[in-house]
Amino acid sequence: MKGRLIALDHWDGREAAALLVDGRLEDLLLEPRESLRLGTIIRARVERPLKGQGGVIVSWPGGEGFLRRAKGLTPGALILVQVSGYAEPGKAQPVTDRLLLKSRYVIVTPGSPGLNISRAIKDDDRRDALKGVALEGMDGSAPDVGLIVRSAAAQADDADILDDISAMRAAFEELPQGDAPSILAEGDGPHLIAWREWTEPAQVETQNGSFTDLDVIDSIEAAFSPEVSLGPHSMAIEPTRALVAVDVNTGSDLSPAAALKANLAAVKDLPRQLRIRGLAGQITIDFAPLSKRDRRQVETALRAAFRACPVETEVIGWTPLGHMELKRKRERPLLRRAT
């Protein structure tokens, strides 16, 4: 099967969306089991500072979150926050006070005024036209509400962009008022996120059972194994409580360039594997033994692979023992079955 295909179905009792490219599972979005959806907007109460971590705990009925930027907040105060990540076991859910209301073509930014056009849009004439559309769409909005025009707007109809601006403005302006902690607006589910974020042309399959027909189920099952085949090479991906360990092996390849080839193959596939498995946090890679000359090539390939990944990942660098460390944002729920 050639080309891009989006499958909208359910897995293990949860709403799910899969992106396939030339028949291979490239990305997987799952409904979280215990956490709130990303993007959920909450009126929360400030509870207590965590001075050593530079933030505060905030609470709402049935849950609590960790807000990193907490300057000027006092216990008992009410604040609007938005879920920005998934919690590690036993920890509060990450939230932010910088609200973002996302659609396919725009992001409305309450509290962050200004108009920005995605830098990925290079054509000056189109940028000027989009600025005009944005100004029209934001006419009459509050002065502290800003707008970001996303890269997908480059090829979009102006009327569709205006519809998105109107919808996102309304989503913010119609948030319920009150003086008690409350969940105000639920974040988008996997099907809507797939429509919003996977914007390149793709066939969409929405029937129940599409995951089975397209072998998505088999790909998900394979992700429960730590072993990943890379042709004659392999890597093992194993999450622990402290970090995710990745071990690269040359396998049956005994050629002089075996280590370099194995490491480059691992680097190419690692972002995809982490997306499907929902792994994040601190990641440590034990590459097959490399010369200093080859280290540079592998690091360059690694940085390029994660720049192309939609999940924010920071390449920290080499450790004294020759491992590579990464730090990855928790934007996906961990792949696990119902208990």
Number of C-alpha atoms within 10 A of each C-alpha: 10 9 12 18 22 24 24 24 21 20 17 11 11 14 16 21 28 27 22 22 16 11 15 18 22 18 22 23 23 22 22 19 14 9 16 20 22 23 22 19 27 24 25 27 25 24 18 15 20 14 9 6 11 12 17 22 22 28 22 17 13 7 13 19 25 23 25 17 15 18 10 5 16 14 13 13 12 20 14 18 24 28 24 25 20 24 20 16 8 6 11 18 22 22 28 20 19 14 22 23 21 22 22 22 23 26 21 27 22 20 15 15 15 12 16 17 20 15 11 10 17 12 10 9 9 14 19 12 12 21 16 12 17 22 14 12 19 19 9 8 12 13 13 11 17 20 25 20 26 20 18 19 21 21 10 13 9 16 11 13 24 19 15 20 27 14 16 21 23 11 13 19 13 11 14 11 10 9 9 12 19 19 21 20 17 15 18 17 18 23 21 15 16 22 16 15 14 17 13 9 10 14 13 13 17 14 11 12 16 18 23 12 9 19 13 23 16 12 15 18 10 13 18 15 11 13 15 18 13 20 12 14 20 19 27 17 24 16 16 8 7 9 16 19 16 21 19 24 22 23 16 11 15 10 9 8 12 19 23 20 19 23 31 20 20 27 24 17 16 18 22 18 18 21 22 23 21 20 24 25 16 18 23 21 22 18 24 18 17 16 9 8 8 15 17 12 13 21 18 13 17 21 14 13 16 21 15 10 12 12 17 14 20 15 16 13 13 15 10 7 7 15 16 19 18 19 16 17 16 20 19 23 25 20 20 13 10 8 3
